[in-house]
Amino acid sequence: MKKILLLSDTHSHIDDRILAYAEAADEVWHAGDIGNVIVTDELQKIKPLKAVFGNIDNHEIRKEFPLHQRFLCEGVDVWITHIGGYPKRYSPAIRDEINKNPPDLFICGHSHILKVMPDQKLDLLHMNPGAAGKHGFHNVRTMLRFSIDQKEIKNLEVIELGKRG
């Protein structure tokens, strides 16, 4: 079993609360708009990190992290990207691939809107953890925490980190 902390859209912000939640996880996954490598450096000091770059990320972050991450975790096929869209409205950049070869768990960021929803047509679970940073139009900073155990995604929790400002 793996305990996962999922965050996105930190926009260069990292704090002790985020790091404390990372400490309690087995792995940390970041769905882009990291903002500054200090964020990922701090997370990697604590736990293994899987991350993708987002549209605001500079060449340094883009050199370290890919546009997409696709991997197996406890038998679950996971795809993380930054701009992915939502079921029935996937981004044109990934629409063909997700329809041809859907993962079990599709994760994206970008919108700053926390959503967890099934795509019944493609038989996958879609997650967007919202935004953990302080820049953007979101009101409350959020992350997700969950476990993956023998192909089962369970114990899903929304973590609210307080007001953006």
VMD Tcl script that builds the backbone (N, CA, C; Angstrom):
set m [mol new atoms 495]
animate dup $m
set s [atomselect $m all]
$s set {name element resname resid chain x y z} {
  {N N MET 1 A 0.850 -1.179 0.000}
  {CA C MET 1 A 0.000 0.000 0.000}
  {C C MET 1 A 0.897 1.244 0.000}
  {N N LYS 2 A 0.473 2.247 -0.787}
  {CA C LYS 2 A 1.193 3.520 -0.841}
  {C C LYS 2 A 0.252 4.647 -0.466}
  {N N LYS 3 A 0.733 5.529 0.406}
  {CA C LYS 3 A -0.003 6.740 0.763}
  {C C LYS 3 A 0.545 7.875 -0.101}
  {N N ILE 4 A -0.358 8.544 -0.829}
  {CA C ILE 4 A 0.017 9.562 -1.802}
  {C C ILE 4 A -0.483 10.934 -1.338}
  {N N LEU 5 A 0.396 11.933 -1.452}
  {CA C LEU 5 A -0.013 13.326 -1.313}
  {C C LEU 5 A 0.024 13.916 -2.714}
  {N N LEU 6 A -1.097 14.461 -3.161}
  {CA C LEU 6 A -1.217 15.029 -4.501}
  {C C LEU 6 A -1.453 16.528 -4.393}
  {N N LEU 7 A -0.584 17.297 -5.047}
  {CA C LEU 7 A -0.750 18.741 -5.061}
  {C C LEU 7 A -0.449 19.291 -6.443}
  {N N SER 8 A -0.808 20.539 -6.638}
  {CA C SER 8 A -0.604 21.210 -7.915}
  {C C SER 8 A -0.592 22.711 -7.682}
  {N N ASP 9 A -0.131 23.417 -8.697}
  {CA C ASP 9 A -0.230 24.878 -8.732}
  {C C ASP 9 A 0.275 25.529 -7.445}
  {N N THR 10 A 1.494 25.171 -7.057}
  {CA C THR 10 A 2.122 25.801 -5.896}
  {C C THR 10 A 2.629 27.197 -6.238}
  {N N HIS 11 A 2.924 27.450 -7.502}
  {CA C HIS 11 A 3.365 28.780 -7.942}
  {C C HIS 11 A 4.450 29.352 -7.024}
  {N N SER 12 A 5.481 28.553 -6.772}
  {CA C SER 12 A 6.664 28.903 -5.976}
  {C C SER 12 A 6.431 28.896 -4.468}
  {N N HIS 13 A 5.265 28.496 -4.015}
  {CA C HIS 13 A 4.982 28.506 -2.574}
  {C C HIS 13 A 5.165 27.112 -1.970}
  {N N ILE 14 A 5.915 27.055 -0.880}
  {CA C ILE 14 A 6.026 25.840 -0.072}
  {C C ILE 14 A 6.046 26.296 1.387}
  {N N ASP 15 A 5.385 25.564 2.251}
  {CA C ASP 15 A 5.371 25.957 3.662}
  {C C ASP 15 A 5.416 24.718 4.543}
  {N N ASP 16 A 5.500 24.948 5.849}
  {CA C ASP 16 A 5.638 23.846 6.791}
  {C C ASP 16 A 4.432 22.917 6.798}
  {N N ARG 17 A 3.249 23.446 6.534}
  {CA C ARG 17 A 2.049 22.579 6.519}
  {C C ARG 17 A 2.118 21.604 5.361}
  {N N ILE 18 A 2.485 22.092 4.172}
  {CA C ILE 18 A 2.628 21.200 3.014}
  {C C ILE 18 A 3.693 20.147 3.311}
  {N N LEU 19 A 4.813 20.568 3.865}
  {CA C LEU 19 A 5.908 19.638 4.157}
  {C C LEU 19 A 5.515 18.613 5.218}
  {N N ALA 20 A 4.702 18.997 6.178}
  {CA C ALA 20 A 4.234 18.046 7.194}
  {C C ALA 20 A 3.346 16.976 6.567}
  {N N TYR 21 A 2.467 17.372 5.656}
  {CA C TYR 21 A 1.641 16.381 4.957}
  {C C TYR 21 A 2.510 15.490 4.075}
  {N N ALA 22 A 3.536 16.060 3.460}
  {CA C ALA 22 A 4.460 15.256 2.644}
  {C C ALA 22 A 5.169 14.221 3.513}
  {N N GLU 23 A 5.563 14.615 4.689}
  {CA C GLU 23 A 6.246 13.696 5.614}
  {C C GLU 23 A 5.391 12.475 5.930}
  {N N ALA 24 A 4.078 12.656 6.009}
  {CA C ALA 24 A 3.162 11.566 6.353}
  {C C ALA 24 A 2.836 10.661 5.166}
  {N N ALA 25 A 3.257 11.031 3.971}
  {CA C ALA 25 A 2.972 10.249 2.761}
  {C C ALA 25 A 4.146 9.321 2.436}
  {N N ASP 26 A 3.888 8.363 1.556}
  {CA C ASP 26 A 4.966 7.533 1.017}
  {C C ASP 26 A 5.570 8.170 -0.227}
  {N N GLU 27 A 4.721 8.836 -1.020}
  {CA C GLU 27 A 5.155 9.533 -2.234}
  {C C GLU 27 A 4.381 10.836 -2.348}
  {N N VAL 28 A 5.003 11.814 -3.019}
  {CA C VAL 28 A 4.345 13.083 -3.320}
  {C C VAL 28 A 4.277 13.205 -4.832}
  {N N TRP 29 A 3.091 13.588 -5.332}
  {CA C TRP 29 A 2.890 13.808 -6.761}
  {C C TRP 29 A 2.480 15.259 -6.954}
  {N N HIS 30 A 3.124 15.942 -7.917}
  {CA C HIS 30 A 2.849 17.355 -8.185}
  {C C HIS 30 A 2.410 17.485 -9.638}
  {N N ALA 31 A 1.223 18.054 -9.856}
  {CA C ALA 31 A 0.631 18.137 -11.198}
  {C C ALA 31 A 0.903 19.472 -11.889}
  {N N GLY 32 A 2.069 20.062 -11.657}
  {CA C GLY 32 A 2.514 21.194 -12.455}
  {C C GLY 32 A 2.228 22.574 -11.900}
  {N N ASP 33 A 2.805 23.568 -12.593}
  {CA C ASP 33 A 2.894 24.948 -12.116}
  {C C ASP 33 A 3.593 24.974 -10.761}
  {N N ILE 34 A 4.776 24.408 -10.783}
  {CA C ILE 34 A 5.649 24.335 -9.612}
  {C C ILE 34 A 6.111 25.741 -9.237}
  {N N GLY 35 A 6.591 26.479 -10.232}
  {CA C GLY 35 A 6.980 27.866 -10.035}
  {C C GLY 35 A 8.449 28.078 -9.761}
  {N N ASN 36 A 9.021 27.282 -8.866}
  {CA C ASN 36 A 10.420 27.431 -8.507}
  {C C ASN 36 A 10.931 26.067 -8.046}
  {N N VAL 37 A 12.139 25.707 -8.438}
  {CA C VAL 37 A 12.686 24.394 -8.059}
  {C C VAL 37 A 12.871 24.251 -6.550}
  {N N ILE 38 A 12.829 25.345 -5.821}
  {CA C ILE 38 A 12.894 25.246 -4.358}
  {C C ILE 38 A 11.749 24.372 -3.841}
  {N N VAL 39 A 10.580 24.491 -4.459}
  {CA C VAL 39 A 9.408 23.695 -4.060}
  {C C VAL 39 A 9.719 22.209 -4.194}
  {N N THR 40 A 10.168 21.795 -5.359}
  {CA C THR 40 A 10.422 20.366 -5.582}
  {C C THR 40 A 11.660 19.896 -4.830}
  {N N ASP 41 A 12.654 20.759 -4.676}
  {CA C ASP 41 A 13.835 20.385 -3.893}
  {C C ASP 41 A 13.448 20.078 -2.447}
  {N N GLU 42 A 12.595 20.915 -1.863}
  {CA C GLU 42 A 12.157 20.695 -0.477}
  {C C GLU 42 A 11.342 19.404 -0.359}
  {N N LEU 43 A 10.463 19.163 -1.317}
  {CA C LEU 43 A 9.655 17.938 -1.282}
  {C C LEU 43 A 10.523 16.699 -1.451}
  {N N GLN 44 A 11.501 16.765 -2.343}
  {CA C GLN 44 A 12.369 15.607 -2.599}
  {C C GLN 44 A 13.288 15.293 -1.429}
  {N N LYS 45 A 13.538 16.256 -0.563}
  {CA C LYS 45 A 14.324 15.988 0.644}
  {C C LYS 45 A 13.569 15.068 1.592}
  {N N ILE 46 A 12.235 15.093 1.475}
  {CA C ILE 46 A 11.384 14.370 2.421}
  {C C ILE 46 A 10.941 13.016 1.881}
  {N N LYS 47 A 10.425 12.999 0.647}
  {CA C LYS 47 A 9.837 11.783 0.085}
  {C C LYS 47 A 10.103 11.708 -1.412}
  {N N PRO 48 A 9.948 10.516 -1.995}
  {CA C PRO 48 A 10.039 10.414 -3.455}
  {C C PRO 48 A 8.972 11.285 -4.110}
  {N N LEU 49 A 9.357 11.941 -5.210}
  {CA C LEU 49 A 8.483 12.890 -5.886}
  {C C LEU 49 A 8.330 12.519 -7.350}
  {N N LYS 50 A 7.095 12.553 -7.822}
  {CA C LYS 50 A 6.800 12.479 -9.243}
  {C C LYS 50 A 6.128 13.807 -9.584}
  {N N ALA 51 A 6.611 14.480 -10.625}
  {CA C ALA 51 A 6.066 15.789 -10.965}
  {C C ALA 51 A 6.106 15.999 -12.467}
  {N N VAL 52 A 5.276 16.933 -12.924}
  {CA C VAL 52 A 5.262 17.375 -14.324}
  {C C VAL 52 A 5.381 18.891 -14.321}
  {N N PHE 53 A 5.844 19.446 -15.429}
  {CA C PHE 53 A 5.890 20.902 -15.508}
  {C C PHE 53 A 4.547 21.433 -15.974}
  {N N GLY 54 A 4.293 22.683 -15.611}
  {CA C GLY 54 A 3.068 23.360 -16.023}
  {C C GLY 54 A 3.371 24.535 -16.920}
  {N N ASN 55 A 2.342 25.229 -17.319}
  {CA C ASN 55 A 2.493 26.315 -18.295}
  {C C ASN 55 A 3.279 27.515 -17.764}
  {N N ILE 56 A 3.379 27.695 -16.446}
  {CA C ILE 56 A 4.162 28.822 -15.920}
  {C C ILE 56 A 5.610 28.446 -15.628}
  {N N ASP 57 A 5.940 27.178 -15.737}
  {CA C ASP 57 A 7.254 26.712 -15.307}
  {C C ASP 57 A 8.351 27.040 -16.310}
  {N N ASN 58 A 9.503 27.421 -15.779}
  {CA C ASN 58 A 10.619 27.865 -16.607}
  {C C ASN 58 A 11.453 26.689 -17.140}
  {N N HIS 59 A 12.511 27.028 -17.864}
  {CA C HIS 59 A 13.353 26.018 -18.503}
  {C C HIS 59 A 14.024 25.098 -17.485}
  {N N GLU 60 A 14.348 25.601 -16.313}
  {CA C GLU 60 A 14.996 24.785 -15.285}
  {C C GLU 60 A 14.064 23.657 -14.826}
  {N N ILE 61 A 12.813 23.986 -14.576}
  {CA C ILE 61 A 11.827 22.984 -14.168}
  {C C ILE 61 A 11.507 22.048 -15.325}
  {N N ARG 62 A 11.390 22.591 -16.531}
  {CA C ARG 62 A 11.085 21.771 -17.707}
  {C C ARG 62 A 12.213 20.795 -18.036}
  {N N LYS 63 A 13.424 21.152 -17.648}
  {CA C LYS 63 A 14.558 20.248 -17.855}
  {C C LYS 63 A 14.519 19.090 -16.851}
  {N N GLU 64 A 14.016 19.358 -15.652}
  {CA C GLU 64 A 13.991 18.342 -14.601}
  {C C GLU 64 A 12.759 17.439 -14.652}
  {N N PHE 65 A 11.620 18.000 -15.089}
  {CA C PHE 65 A 10.367 17.239 -15.064}
  {C C PHE 65 A 9.727 17.229 -16.446}
  {N N PRO 66 A 9.048 16.126 -16.803}
  {CA C PRO 66 A 8.423 16.021 -18.123}
  {C C PRO 66 A 7.050 16.695 -18.176}
  {N N LEU 67 A 6.497 16.765 -19.376}
  {CA C LEU 67 A 5.141 17.264 -19.588}
  {C C LEU 67 A 4.112 16.261 -19.063}
  {N N HIS 68 A 4.402 14.982 -19.238}
  {CA C HIS 68 A 3.516 13.897 -18.789}
  {C C HIS 68 A 4.333 12.902 -17.967}
  {N N GLN 69 A 3.690 12.310 -16.980}
  {CA C GLN 69 A 4.240 11.160 -16.268}
  {C C GLN 69 A 3.198 10.062 -16.377}
  {N N ARG 70 A 3.611 8.900 -16.844}
  {CA C ARG 70 A 2.714 7.740 -16.884}
  {C C ARG 70 A 3.470 6.581 -16.261}
  {N N PHE 71 A 2.870 5.968 -15.257}
  {CA C PHE 71 A 3.570 4.947 -14.483}
  {C C PHE 71 A 2.542 4.069 -13.768}
  {N N LEU 72 A 3.031 2.957 -13.227}
  {CA C LEU 72 A 2.202 2.076 -12.416}
  {C C LEU 72 A 2.517 2.315 -10.946}
  {N N CYS 73 A 1.480 2.371 -10.140}
  {CA C CYS 73 A 1.611 2.456 -8.694}
  {C C CYS 73 A 0.680 1.415 -8.089}
  {N N GLU 74 A 1.261 0.406 -7.467}
  {CA C GLU 74 A 0.461 -0.659 -6.858}
  {C C GLU 74 A -0.527 -1.273 -7.865}
  {N N GLY 75 A -0.117 -1.373 -9.121}
  {CA C GLY 75 A -0.961 -1.959 -10.150}
  {C C GLY 75 A -1.930 -0.999 -10.809}
  {N N VAL 76 A -1.972 0.265 -10.368}
  {CA C VAL 76 A -2.849 1.282 -10.957}
  {C C VAL 76 A -2.056 2.063 -12.011}
  {N N ASP 77 A -2.611 2.136 -13.212}
  {CA C ASP 77 A -2.014 2.900 -14.303}
  {C C ASP 77 A -2.357 4.372 -14.077}
  {N N VAL 78 A -1.324 5.192 -13.821}
  {CA C VAL 78 A -1.500 6.601 -13.476}
  {C C VAL 78 A -0.923 7.468 -14.583}
  {N N TRP 79 A -1.646 8.508 -14.956}
  {CA C TRP 79 A -1.161 9.504 -15.911}
  {C C TRP 79 A -1.334 10.869 -15.255}
  {N N ILE 80 A -0.214 11.600 -15.122}
  {CA C ILE 80 A -0.239 12.955 -14.590}
  {C C ILE 80 A 0.209 13.914 -15.689}
  {N N THR 81 A -0.553 14.979 -15.884}
  {CA C THR 81 A -0.179 16.068 -16.775}
  {C C THR 81 A -0.729 17.351 -16.173}
  {N N HIS 82 A -0.302 18.493 -16.660}
  {CA C HIS 82 A -0.794 19.734 -16.048}
  {C C HIS 82 A -2.129 20.177 -16.648}
  {N N ILE 83 A -2.176 20.317 -17.954}
  {CA C ILE 83 A -3.409 20.761 -18.616}
  {C C ILE 83 A -4.062 19.546 -19.256}
  {N N GLY 84 A -5.091 19.038 -18.605}
  {CA C GLY 84 A -5.714 17.809 -19.082}
  {C C GLY 84 A -7.195 17.910 -19.371}
  {N N GLY 85 A -7.859 18.895 -18.797}
  {CA C GLY 85 A -9.300 18.988 -18.981}
  {C C GLY 85 A -10.040 18.050 -18.043}
  {N N TYR 86 A -11.279 17.766 -18.394}
  {CA C TYR 86 A -12.156 16.961 -17.557}
  {C C TYR 86 A -12.908 15.952 -18.418}
  {N N PRO 87 A -13.477 14.912 -17.792}
  {CA C PRO 87 A -14.274 13.967 -18.570}
  {C C PRO 87 A -15.287 14.689 -19.467}
  {N N LYS 88 A -15.375 14.220 -20.684}
  {CA C LYS 88 A -16.202 14.766 -21.765}
  {C C LYS 88 A -15.640 16.069 -22.327}
  {N N ARG 89 A -14.590 16.642 -21.682}
  {CA C ARG 89 A -13.977 17.884 -22.159}
  {C C ARG 89 A -12.466 17.850 -21.958}
  {N N TYR 90 A -11.823 16.769 -22.414}
  {CA C TYR 90 A -10.382 16.675 -22.276}
  {C C TYR 90 A -9.692 17.657 -23.213}
  {N N SER 91 A -8.503 18.067 -22.802}
  {CA C SER 91 A -7.697 18.974 -23.602}
  {C C SER 91 A -7.405 18.353 -24.967}
  {N N PRO 92 A -7.469 19.136 -26.045}
  {CA C PRO 92 A -7.167 18.602 -27.378}
  {C C PRO 92 A -5.787 17.949 -27.459}
  {N N ALA 93 A -4.844 18.408 -26.655}
  {CA C ALA 93 A -3.481 17.862 -26.702}
  {C C ALA 93 A -3.408 16.410 -26.233}
  {N N ILE 94 A -4.352 15.972 -25.408}
  {CA C ILE 94 A -4.306 14.597 -24.894}
  {C C ILE 94 A -5.538 13.765 -25.274}
  {N N ARG 95 A -6.513 14.388 -25.899}
  {CA C ARG 95 A -7.801 13.724 -26.155}
  {C C ARG 95 A -7.665 12.399 -26.904}
  {N N ASP 96 A -6.906 12.378 -27.983}
  {CA C ASP 96 A -6.775 11.138 -28.755}
  {C C ASP 96 A -6.130 10.034 -27.938}
  {N N GLU 97 A -5.050 10.366 -27.245}
  {CA C GLU 97 A -4.325 9.349 -26.468}
  {C C GLU 97 A -5.157 8.813 -25.314}
  {N N ILE 98 A -5.870 9.681 -24.601}
  {CA C ILE 98 A -6.655 9.204 -23.464}
  {C C ILE 98 A -7.826 8.335 -23.934}
  {N N ASN 99 A -8.367 8.633 -25.105}
  {CA C ASN 99 A -9.438 7.793 -25.651}
  {C C ASN 99 A -8.912 6.448 -26.141}
  {N N LYS 100 A -7.720 6.437 -26.728}
  {CA C LYS 100 A -7.128 5.182 -27.224}
  {C C LYS 100 A -6.580 4.317 -26.104}
  {N N ASN 101 A -5.991 4.958 -25.099}
  {CA C ASN 101 A -5.273 4.225 -24.066}
  {C C ASN 101 A -5.511 4.879 -22.697}
  {N N PRO 102 A -6.729 4.769 -22.174}
  {CA C PRO 102 A -7.029 5.447 -20.913}
  {C C PRO 102 A -6.299 4.815 -19.725}
  {N N PRO 103 A -5.829 5.647 -18.795}
  {CA C PRO 103 A -5.252 5.117 -17.560}
  {C C PRO 103 A -6.371 4.744 -16.588}
  {N N ASP 104 A -5.999 4.209 -15.452}
  {CA C ASP 104 A -6.969 3.977 -14.374}
  {C C ASP 104 A -7.225 5.268 -13.593}
  {N N LEU 105 A -6.150 6.073 -13.458}
  {CA C LEU 105 A -6.214 7.320 -12.700}
  {C C LEU 105 A -5.587 8.417 -13.545}
  {N N PHE 106 A -6.379 9.451 -13.850}
  {CA C PHE 106 A -5.905 10.588 -14.638}
  {C C PHE 106 A -5.876 11.816 -13.740}
  {N N ILE 107 A -4.706 12.448 -13.651}
  {CA C ILE 107 A -4.494 13.578 -12.752}
  {C C ILE 107 A -4.036 14.778 -13.558}
  {N N CYS 108 A -4.636 15.928 -13.278}
  {CA C CYS 108 A -4.159 17.175 -13.863}
  {C C CYS 108 A -4.338 18.296 -12.848}
  {N N GLY 109 A -3.795 19.450 -13.181}
  {CA C GLY 109 A -3.923 20.645 -12.359}
  {C C GLY 109 A -4.499 21.754 -13.217}
  {N N HIS 110 A -3.871 22.914 -13.194}
  {CA C HIS 110 A -4.112 24.059 -14.057}
  {C C HIS 110 A -5.338 24.893 -13.688}
  {N N SER 111 A -6.475 24.299 -13.437}
  {CA C SER 111 A -7.704 25.071 -13.244}
  {C C SER 111 A -7.811 25.714 -11.862}
  {N N HIS 112 A -7.031 25.245 -10.906}
  {CA C HIS 112 A -7.108 25.679 -9.500}
  {C C HIS 112 A -8.434 25.269 -8.865}
  {N N ILE 113 A -9.163 24.357 -9.495}
  {CA C ILE 113 A -10.455 23.897 -8.983}
  {C C ILE 113 A -10.333 22.426 -8.602}
  {N N LEU 114 A -10.525 22.139 -7.323}
  {CA C LEU 114 A -10.461 20.760 -6.854}
  {C C LEU 114 A -11.660 19.989 -7.389}
  {N N LYS 115 A -11.371 18.886 -8.068}
  {CA C LYS 115 A -12.430 18.004 -8.563}
  {C C LYS 115 A -11.933 16.571 -8.540}
  {N N VAL 116 A -12.800 15.673 -8.110}
  {CA C VAL 116 A -12.560 14.240 -8.218}
  {C C VAL 116 A -13.829 13.676 -8.815}
  {N N MET 117 A -13.697 13.033 -9.975}
  {CA C MET 117 A -14.892 12.548 -10.649}
  {C C MET 117 A -14.571 11.343 -11.513}
  {N N PRO 118 A -15.511 10.421 -11.619}
  {CA C PRO 118 A -15.284 9.280 -12.505}
  {C C PRO 118 A -15.584 9.660 -13.957}
  {N N ASP 119 A -14.858 9.043 -14.863}
  {CA C ASP 119 A -15.205 9.085 -16.283}
  {C C ASP 119 A -15.732 7.698 -16.599}
  {N N GLN 120 A -17.048 7.576 -16.619}
  {CA C GLN 120 A -17.656 6.266 -16.799}
  {C C GLN 120 A -17.423 5.717 -18.197}
  {N N LYS 121 A -17.352 6.595 -19.180}
  {CA C LYS 121 A -17.113 6.160 -20.556}
  {C C LYS 121 A -15.740 5.500 -20.702}
  {N N LEU 122 A -14.725 6.102 -20.094}
  {CA C LEU 122 A -13.362 5.569 -20.211}
  {C C LEU 122 A -12.961 4.700 -19.020}
  {N N ASP 123 A -13.848 4.544 -18.047}
  {CA C ASP 123 A -13.604 3.727 -16.869}
  {C C ASP 123 A -12.323 4.162 -16.152}
  {N N LEU 124 A -12.246 5.453 -15.828}
  {CA C LEU 124 A -11.102 5.980 -15.097}
  {C C LEU 124 A -11.586 6.935 -14.027}
  {N N LEU 125 A -10.695 7.234 -13.101}
  {CA C LEU 125 A -10.972 8.229 -12.079}
  {C C LEU 125 A -10.139 9.460 -12.391}
  {N N HIS 126 A -10.774 10.612 -12.412}
  {CA C HIS 126 A -10.107 11.881 -12.695}
  {C C HIS 126 A -9.926 12.640 -11.386}
  {N N MET 127 A -8.701 13.161 -11.155}
  {CA C MET 127 A -8.437 13.976 -9.970}
  {C C MET 127 A -7.737 15.269 -10.364}
  {N N ASN 128 A -8.188 16.361 -9.770}
  {CA C ASN 128 A -7.486 17.631 -9.821}
  {C C ASN 128 A -7.446 18.117 -8.375}
  {N N PRO 129 A -6.241 18.287 -7.798}
  {CA C PRO 129 A -6.154 18.635 -6.383}
  {C C PRO 129 A -6.409 20.105 -6.061}
  {N N GLY 130 A -6.752 20.904 -7.067}
  {CA C GLY 130 A -6.895 22.337 -6.831}
  {C C GLY 130 A -5.521 22.986 -6.781}
  {N N ALA 131 A -5.368 24.046 -6.019}
  {CA C ALA 131 A -4.103 24.778 -5.956}
  {C C ALA 131 A -3.614 24.874 -4.514}
  {N N ALA 132 A -2.348 24.519 -4.300}
  {CA C ALA 132 A -1.755 24.597 -2.966}
  {C C ALA 132 A -1.014 25.917 -2.755}
  {N N GLY 133 A -0.854 26.685 -3.819}
  {CA C GLY 133 A -0.120 27.945 -3.733}
  {C C GLY 133 A -1.001 29.120 -3.374}
  {N N LYS 134 A -0.375 30.289 -3.358}
  {CA C LYS 134 A -1.074 31.508 -2.950}
  {C C LYS 134 A -1.403 32.433 -4.114}
  {N N HIS 135 A -1.029 32.062 -5.332}
  {CA C HIS 135 A -1.323 32.888 -6.506}
  {C C HIS 135 A -2.420 32.240 -7.339}
  {N N GLY 136 A -3.380 33.037 -7.783}
  {CA C GLY 136 A -4.466 32.533 -8.613}
  {C C GLY 136 A -5.805 33.034 -8.111}
  {N N PHE 137 A -6.844 32.542 -8.714}
  {CA C PHE 137 A -8.187 33.021 -8.380}
  {C C PHE 137 A -8.899 32.151 -7.354}
  {N N HIS 138 A -8.306 31.036 -6.928}
  {CA C HIS 138 A -8.931 30.162 -5.940}
  {C C HIS 138 A -8.995 30.881 -4.587}
  {N N ASN 139 A -9.962 30.521 -3.782}
  {CA C ASN 139 A -10.107 31.123 -2.454}
  {C C ASN 139 A -9.415 30.301 -1.371}
  {N N VAL 140 A -9.523 28.979 -1.468}
  {CA C VAL 140 A -8.965 28.083 -0.459}
  {C C VAL 140 A -7.888 27.222 -1.109}
  {N N ARG 141 A -6.734 27.125 -0.459}
  {CA C ARG 141 A -5.636 26.288 -0.934}
  {C C ARG 141 A -5.942 24.835 -0.582}
  {N N THR 142 A -5.786 23.930 -1.555}
  {CA C THR 142 A -6.170 22.536 -1.351}
  {C C THR 142 A -5.130 21.561 -1.896}
  {N N MET 143 A -5.176 20.352 -1.350}
  {CA C MET 143 A -4.421 19.193 -1.830}
  {C C MET 143 A -5.302 17.967 -1.620}
  {N N LEU 144 A -4.862 16.837 -2.143}
  {CA C LEU 144 A -5.556 15.575 -1.921}
  {C C LEU 144 A -4.591 14.566 -1.304}
  {N N ARG 145 A -5.145 13.695 -0.492}
  {CA C ARG 145 A -4.387 12.587 0.076}
  {C C ARG 145 A -5.220 11.325 -0.111}
  {N N PHE 146 A -4.557 10.233 -0.513}
  {CA C PHE 146 A -5.261 8.972 -0.724}
  {C C PHE 146 A -4.261 7.826 -0.660}
  {N N SER 147 A -4.794 6.627 -0.650}
  {CA C SER 147 A -3.970 5.419 -0.660}
  {C C SER 147 A -4.264 4.611 -1.902}
  {N N ILE 148 A -3.265 3.903 -2.367}
  {CA C ILE 148 A -3.437 2.927 -3.440}
  {C C ILE 148 A -2.983 1.596 -2.872}
  {N N ASP 149 A -3.899 0.637 -2.881}
  {CA C ASP 149 A -3.639 -0.672 -2.284}
  {C C ASP 149 A -4.164 -1.754 -3.212}
  {N N GLN 150 A -3.247 -2.493 -3.805}
  {CA C GLN 150 A -3.605 -3.608 -4.689}
  {C C GLN 150 A -4.674 -3.201 -5.708}
  {N N LYS 151 A -4.360 -2.203 -6.491}
  {CA C LYS 151 A -5.214 -1.699 -7.575}
  {C C LYS 151 A -6.453 -0.950 -7.089}
  {N N GLU 152 A -6.542 -0.682 -5.791}
  {CA C GLU 152 A -7.707 0.039 -5.270}
  {C C GLU 152 A -7.280 1.410 -4.735}
  {N N ILE 153 A -7.987 2.453 -5.183}
  {CA C ILE 153 A -7.768 3.811 -4.702}
  {C C ILE 153 A -8.753 4.032 -3.567}
  {N N LYS 154 A -8.238 4.360 -2.372}
  {CA C LYS 154 A -9.133 4.465 -1.217}
  {C C LYS 154 A -8.633 5.533 -0.248}
  {N N ASN 155 A -9.424 5.779 0.780}
  {CA C ASN 155 A -9.095 6.735 1.840}
  {C C ASN 155 A -8.826 8.141 1.285}
  {N N LEU 156 A -9.605 8.558 0.312}
  {CA C LEU 156 A -9.428 9.871 -0.301}
  {C C LEU 156 A -9.833 10.974 0.678}
  {N N GLU 157 A -8.947 11.945 0.871}
  {CA C GLU 157 A -9.216 13.084 1.747}
  {C C GLU 157 A -8.883 14.382 1.035}
  {N N VAL 158 A -9.716 15.375 1.244}
  {CA C VAL 158 A -9.421 16.739 0.799}
  {C C VAL 158 A -8.716 17.441 1.943}
  {N N ILE 159 A -7.586 18.054 1.639}
  {CA C ILE 159 A -6.849 18.813 2.641}
  {C C ILE 159 A -7.002 20.288 2.301}
  {N N GLU 160 A -7.556 21.045 3.223}
  {CA C GLU 160 A -7.672 22.493 3.053}
  {C C GLU 160 A -6.572 23.154 3.850}
  {N N LEU 161 A -5.796 23.999 3.173}
  {CA C LEU 161 A -4.643 24.652 3.782}
  {C C LEU 161 A -4.943 26.094 4.201}
  {N N GLY 162 A -6.192 26.499 4.104}
  {CA C GLY 162 A -6.558 27.852 4.490}
  {C C GLY 162 A -6.758 28.762 3.304}
  {N N LYS 163 A -7.049 29.996 3.581}
  {CA C LYS 163 A -7.307 31.003 2.549}
  {C C LYS 163 A -6.053 31.278 1.742}
  {N N ARG 164 A -6.254 31.634 0.498}
  {CA C ARG 164 A -5.156 31.917 -0.430}
  {C C ARG 164 A -4.305 33.081 0.036}
  {N N GLY 165 A -4.905 34.140 0.491}
  {CA C GLY 165 A -4.188 35.385 0.788}
  {C C GLY 165 A -3.459 35.442 2.089}
}
mol reanalyze $m
mol bondsrecalc $m
mol representation Tube
mol addrep $m
